[in-house]
């Protein structure tokens, strides 16, 4: 019986500990203690830490700029901008202008953009690179994280680490069972 009781206690304490990451959502005053879940209490601090990790390790701004400056990305951006500009010009020119003239003007704008966009993008990327502190992907992530309500935060954490959290619960049960076995063995030796 002792190992089973130990397993139940180990599992239950880990379940409670994991639930207390998220609950209680609002501070709960119990005598002289204030109890609140870790994530609700420190959501802003967690968001700031996530921002730091994103900016320093996951998506440093200079690496994002380097990726934007690859021939494939520059080519794709150029193609999209040129096509959209041509289409919008043809659509917005007055109806009294002959369609053939509209198409010619559209093709001319598209050709100009295809020729000049890569160097314009290069200038833009260089300008952004001169002031890397002016833009932070991490700050965008932190702002988004801070806008999530606590239910959404819990869903995100459980989605990312749900399996590992269940392993922690079961590991508590296994450790409790093993400790119970040791206790039962020691009690049998007396």
C-alpha positions as CSV (number, residue, x, y, z in Angstrom):
1,X,0.0,0.0,0.0
2,X,2.8,2.4,0.9
3,X,4.2,2.5,-2.7
4,X,0.7,3.2,-4.2
5,X,0.1,6.0,-1.7
6,X,3.5,7.4,-2.5
7,X,2.7,7.3,-6.2
8,X,-0.6,9.0,-5.7
9,X,1.0,11.7,-3.5
10,X,3.8,12.3,-6.0
11,X,1.5,12.4,-9.0
12,X,-1.0,14.7,-7.2
13,X,1.6,17.2,-6.0
14,X,3.0,17.5,-9.5
15,X,-0.5,18.0,-11.0
16,X,-1.1,20.7,-8.4
17,X,2.2,22.4,-9.0
18,X,1.7,22.5,-12.8
19,X,-1.9,23.9,-12.4
20,X,-0.4,26.5,-10.1
21,X,1.6,27.8,-13.0
22,X,-1.6,29.3,-14.3
23,X,-3.9,29.4,-11.2
24,X,-5.2,31.3,-9.4
25,X,-5.4,33.9,-12.1
26,X,-6.1,36.7,-9.7
27,X,-4.2,37.2,-6.5
28,X,-5.8,35.3,-3.6
29,X,-5.1,36.4,-0.1
30,X,-4.8,33.6,2.4
31,X,-4.0,34.9,5.9
32,X,-0.7,36.8,5.4
33,X,0.1,35.1,2.0
34,X,-0.9,36.2,-1.4
35,X,-1.2,33.3,-3.8
36,X,-1.2,33.8,-7.6
37,X,-0.1,31.6,-10.5
38,X,3.4,32.1,-11.8
39,X,2.4,33.0,-15.3
40,X,-0.5,35.5,-14.4
41,X,1.8,37.1,-11.8
42,X,4.8,37.5,-14.2
43,X,3.2,37.7,-17.7
44,X,4.9,41.0,-18.5
45,X,8.3,39.8,-17.2
46,X,7.9,36.6,-19.2
47,X,7.0,38.6,-22.3
48,X,10.1,40.8,-21.8
49,X,12.3,37.7,-21.5
50,X,10.8,36.2,-24.6
51,X,11.5,39.5,-26.4
52,X,15.1,39.3,-25.3
53,X,15.5,35.7,-26.5
54,X,13.9,36.5,-29.8
55,X,16.1,39.6,-30.4
56,X,19.4,38.0,-29.3
57,X,19.1,34.4,-30.2
58,X,16.2,33.5,-32.5
59,X,15.7,36.4,-34.9
60,X,18.4,39.0,-34.5
61,X,17.6,42.0,-36.6
62,X,20.8,41.8,-38.7
63,X,20.0,38.2,-39.6
64,X,16.5,39.2,-40.7
65,X,18.0,41.9,-42.9
66,X,20.5,39.5,-44.3
67,X,17.7,37.1,-45.2
68,X,15.7,39.9,-46.8
69,X,18.8,40.8,-48.8
70,X,19.1,37.4,-50.6
71,X,18.5,37.3,-54.3
72,X,15.5,35.0,-53.9
73,X,13.7,37.3,-51.5
74,X,14.6,40.5,-53.4
75,X,13.4,38.9,-56.6
76,X,10.1,37.8,-55.0
77,X,9.5,41.2,-53.5
78,X,10.3,42.9,-56.7
79,X,8.0,40.7,-58.8
80,X,5.1,41.2,-56.4
81,X,5.5,45.0,-56.2
82,X,5.9,45.3,-60.0
83,X,2.9,43.2,-60.7
84,X,0.7,44.9,-58.2
85,X,1.8,48.4,-59.4
86,X,1.1,47.5,-63.0
87,X,-2.3,46.0,-62.2
88,X,-3.3,49.0,-60.0
89,X,-2.2,51.5,-62.6
90,X,-4.2,49.8,-65.3
91,X,-7.3,49.6,-63.1
92,X,-7.1,53.2,-61.9
93,X,-6.4,55.0,-65.1
94,X,-9.6,56.8,-66.3
95,X,-11.9,54.8,-68.6
96,X,-11.5,57.3,-71.5
97,X,-7.9,56.2,-72.0
98,X,-7.7,53.3,-74.5
99,X,-7.0,49.9,-73.0
100,X,-3.9,49.4,-75.1
101,X,-2.4,52.6,-73.8
102,X,-3.2,51.6,-70.2
103,X,-1.5,48.2,-70.8
104,X,1.6,49.9,-72.3
105,X,1.8,52.3,-69.3
106,X,1.4,49.4,-66.9
107,X,4.1,47.4,-68.6
108,X,6.4,50.4,-68.6
109,X,5.9,50.9,-64.8
110,X,6.4,47.2,-64.2
111,X,9.7,47.1,-66.2
112,X,11.0,50.2,-64.4
113,X,10.2,48.7,-61.0
114,X,11.7,45.3,-61.9
115,X,14.9,47.2,-63.0
116,X,15.1,49.7,-60.1
117,X,13.5,47.8,-57.1
118,X,16.5,45.6,-56.2
119,X,18.8,48.7,-55.7
120,X,16.0,50.5,-53.8
121,X,15.5,47.5,-51.6
122,X,19.3,47.4,-51.1
123,X,19.2,51.0,-50.0
124,X,16.3,50.4,-47.6
125,X,18.0,47.4,-46.0
126,X,21.3,49.3,-45.6
127,X,19.4,52.2,-44.0
128,X,17.6,49.9,-41.6
129,X,20.9,48.2,-40.8
130,X,22.4,51.6,-39.8
131,X,19.8,51.9,-37.0
132,X,19.2,48.3,-35.7
133,X,17.7,49.5,-32.4
134,X,14.9,51.2,-34.2
135,X,13.0,47.9,-34.9
136,X,12.7,44.9,-32.6
137,X,10.9,41.7,-33.6
138,X,11.1,40.7,-29.9
139,X,9.2,43.7,-28.9
140,X,6.4,42.8,-31.4
141,X,6.3,39.3,-29.9
142,X,6.3,40.6,-26.4
143,X,3.4,43.0,-27.2
144,X,1.5,40.2,-28.8
145,X,2.1,37.9,-25.7
146,X,1.0,40.7,-23.3
147,X,-2.2,41.2,-25.3
148,X,-3.2,37.5,-24.8
149,X,-5.6,36.8,-22.0
150,X,-4.6,34.3,-19.5
151,X,-6.7,31.5,-21.1
152,X,-4.8,32.1,-24.3
153,X,-1.5,32.1,-22.6
154,X,-2.3,28.8,-20.9
155,X,-3.4,27.3,-24.3
156,X,-0.1,28.4,-25.8
157,X,2.0,26.9,-23.1
158,X,0.0,23.6,-23.0
159,X,0.1,23.4,-26.8
160,X,3.9,23.8,-26.8
161,X,4.7,21.8,-23.7
162,X,1.6,19.7,-23.0
163,X,3.3,16.3,-23.4
164,X,6.2,17.3,-21.2
165,X,3.9,18.6,-18.5
166,X,2.1,15.2,-18.5
167,X,5.5,13.5,-18.3
168,X,6.3,15.6,-15.2
169,X,3.0,14.6,-13.6
170,X,3.7,10.9,-14.3
171,X,7.3,11.2,-13.2
172,X,6.0,12.5,-9.8
173,X,3.9,9.4,-9.5
174,X,6.8,7.1,-10.4
175,X,9.2,8.8,-7.9
176,X,6.5,8.6,-5.2
177,X,6.1,4.9,-6.0
178,X,9.8,4.3,-5.8
179,X,10.1,6.2,-2.5
180,X,7.2,4.2,-1.2
181,X,9.0,1.0,-2.1
182,X,12.1,2.2,-0.3
183,X,10.0,3.1,2.8
184,X,8.2,-0.3,2.6
185,X,11.5,-2.1,2.4
186,X,12.9,-0.1,5.3
187,X,9.8,-0.8,7.4
188,X,10.1,-4.5,6.6
189,X,13.6,-4.6,7.9
190,X,12.6,-3.3,11.3
